[in-house]
């Protein structure tokens, strides 16, 4: 199961980093934020049984 408190803390950190990167117009930081968001999404998708089951259903439909 996913530790939602940990995920929430990481999301807050990523959103803070994104705000700073946008303010500074730092493309490298924005790319890092994009990668970190993708990691969080994939981690949740792999570890949450409900999301994983729904994802598998969608894959089987296509």
MIVEXDREN-497746 format. One line per field, with one value per residue: x, y, z of N, C-alpha, C in turn; residue in one letter. Coordinates in Angstrom, 1 decimal, always signed. Each point is the difference from the previous one (the first is absolute). Last residue first. Example, Ala and Ser with C-alpha at 12.3 -4.5 7.8 and 13.67 -1.06 7.14 Angstrom:
% residues 2
n_east = c(+12.8	+0.3)
n_north = c(-2.2	-5.7)
n_up = c(+7.1	-0.1)
ca_east = c(+0.9	-0.9)
ca_north = c(+1.1	+1.2)
ca_up = c(+0.0	+0.0)
c_east = c(-0.8	+0.9)
c_north = c(+1.1	+1.2)
c_up = c(+0.8	+0.0)
residu = c(S	A)
END
This chain:
% residues 62
n_east = c(-7.8	-2.3	+2.7	+2.4	-2.3	-0.4	+3.6	+0.3	-2.5	+1.8	+3.2	-1.4	-1.2	+3.4	+4.8	+4.6	+1.6	-1.1	+2.3	+4.2	+0.4	-0.6	+3.5	+3.5	-0.5	+0.8	+4.5	+1.9	-0.9	+2.5	+4.3	+0.2	+0.0	+4.0	+2.7	-1.1	-1.0	-1.9	-1.6	-4.1	-1.5	+1.9	-1.6	-3.9	+0.3	+1.4	-3.3	-2.6	+1.7	-0.3	-4.1	-0.9	+1.8	-2.4	-3.7	+0.9	+0.6	-3.8	-2.4	+1.5	-1.3	-0.2)
n_north = c(-2.3	-0.5	-1.3	+3.3	+2.2	-2.2	+0.3	+3.8	+0.0	-2.2	+2.3	+3.3	-1.6	-1.5	+2.6	+0.6	+1.5	+4.4	+3.5	+1.1	+2.5	+4.7	+2.5	+1.0	+3.6	+4.4	+1.5	+1.6	+4.5	+3.3	+1.0	+2.9	+4.5	+2.0	+1.6	+4.1	+4.9	+4.6	+1.9	-0.8	-4.4	-3.3	-0.3	-2.4	-4.7	-2.2	-0.9	-3.8	-4.1	-1.2	-1.7	-4.5	-3.2	-1.0	-2.9	-4.6	-2.1	-1.1	-3.9	-5.1	-4.9	-5.6)
n_up = c(-24.8	+4.3	+3.8	+2.5	+3.5	+4.2	+2.9	+2.8	+4.0	+3.8	+2.5	+3.2	+4.2	+3.1	+1.0	-1.0	-4.5	-1.2	+2.3	-1.4	-3.9	+0.3	+1.6	-2.9	-3.0	+1.5	+0.1	-4.0	-1.2	+2.1	-1.7	-3.6	+1.0	+1.2	-3.5	-2.1	+2.2	+1.5	+4.2	+2.2	-0.5	+2.8	+4.4	+0.7	+0.0	+4.0	+3.1	-0.6	+1.3	+4.5	+1.5	-0.8	+2.9	+3.9	-0.4	+0.0	+4.1	+2.4	-1.3	-0.9	-2.2	-0.6)
ca_east = c(+0.6	-1.0	-0.7	+0.9	+0.1	-1.3	+0.0	+0.9	-0.7	-1.0	+0.6	+0.4	-1.2	-0.7	-1.4	-0.1	+0.5	-0.7	-1.4	+0.1	+0.3	-1.2	-1.0	+0.4	-0.2	-1.5	-0.5	+0.5	-0.8	-1.3	+0.1	+0.2	-1.4	-0.8	+0.6	-0.5	+1.1	+0.0	+1.4	+0.3	-0.8	+0.5	+1.3	-0.3	-0.6	+1.1	+0.8	-0.8	+0.1	+1.4	+0.2	-0.7	+0.8	+1.2	-0.5	-0.3	+1.3	+0.6	-0.5	+0.0	+0.7	-0.8)
ca_north = c(+0.5	+0.5	-1.2	-0.6	+0.8	+0.0	-1.3	+0.1	+0.8	-0.8	-1.0	+0.6	+0.4	-1.1	+0.1	-0.4	-1.4	-0.9	-0.2	-0.7	-1.4	-0.6	-0.1	-1.0	-1.3	-0.3	-0.4	-1.3	-0.9	-0.1	-0.8	-1.3	-0.4	-0.3	-1.3	-1.1	-1.0	-0.4	+0.2	+1.4	+0.9	-0.1	+0.7	+1.4	+0.5	+0.1	+1.1	+1.3	+0.1	+0.4	+1.4	+0.9	+0.1	+0.8	+1.4	+0.5	+0.2	+1.2	+1.3	+0.9	+1.2	+1.2)
ca_up = c(-1.2	-0.9	-0.6	-0.9	-1.2	-0.8	-0.7	-1.1	-1.0	-0.6	-0.9	-1.2	-0.8	-0.6	+0.4	+1.4	+0.2	-0.9	+0.5	+1.3	-0.3	-0.6	+1.0	+1.0	-0.7	-0.1	+1.3	+0.3	-0.9	+0.6	+1.2	-0.5	-0.5	+1.2	+0.6	-0.7	+0.0	-1.4	-0.5	+0.3	-0.8	-1.3	+0.0	+0.2	-1.2	-1.0	+0.5	-0.4	-1.5	-0.3	+0.5	-1.0	-1.2	+0.3	+0.2	-1.3	-0.7	+0.7	-0.6	+1.1	-0.2	+0.0)
c_east = c(+0.8	+0.6	-1.1	-0.7	+0.9	+0.1	-1.3	+0.1	+0.9	-0.7	-1.0	+0.6	+0.4	-1.3	-0.8	-1.5	-0.4	+0.4	-0.7	-1.4	+0.1	+0.3	-1.2	-1.1	+0.4	-0.3	-1.5	-0.5	+0.4	-0.9	-1.4	+0.1	+0.1	-1.3	-0.8	+0.6	-0.5	+1.1	+0.1	+1.4	+0.4	-0.7	+0.6	+1.3	-0.2	-0.5	+1.2	+0.8	-0.7	+0.1	+1.4	+0.1	-0.6	+0.9	+1.2	-0.4	-0.2	+1.3	+0.6	-0.4	-0.1	+0.9)
c_north = c(-1.1	+0.4	+0.4	-1.2	-0.6	+0.8	-0.2	-1.3	+0.2	+0.7	-0.9	-1.0	+0.7	+0.4	-1.1	+0.0	-0.5	-1.4	-1.0	-0.2	-0.8	-1.5	-0.7	-0.3	-1.2	-1.3	-0.3	-0.5	-1.5	-0.9	-0.2	-1.0	-1.4	-0.5	-0.4	-1.3	-1.3	-0.9	-0.2	+0.3	+1.5	+0.9	+0.0	+0.8	+1.5	+0.6	+0.2	+1.2	+1.3	+0.2	+0.5	+1.4	+0.9	+0.2	+0.9	+1.4	+0.5	+0.3	+1.2	+1.4	+0.9	+1.3)
c_up = c(-0.7	-1.4	-1.0	-0.8	-1.1	-1.2	-0.8	-0.9	-1.3	-1.1	-0.7	-1.0	-1.3	-0.8	-0.7	+0.5	+1.4	+0.2	-0.8	+0.5	+1.3	-0.2	-0.6	+1.0	+0.9	-0.6	+0.0	+1.4	+0.3	-0.8	+0.7	+1.2	-0.5	-0.4	+1.2	+0.5	-0.7	-0.2	-1.5	-0.5	+0.2	-1.0	-1.4	-0.1	+0.0	-1.3	-1.0	+0.4	-0.4	-1.5	-0.4	+0.4	-1.0	-1.2	+0.2	+0.0	-1.4	-0.7	+0.7	-0.5	+1.3	+0.0)
residu = c(X	X	X	X	X	X	X	X	X	X	X	X	X	X	X	X	X	X	X	X	X	X	X	X	X	X	X	X	X	X	X	X	X	X	X	X	X	X	X	X	X	X	X	X	X	X	X	X	X	X	X	X	X	X	X	X	X	X	X	X	X	X)
END
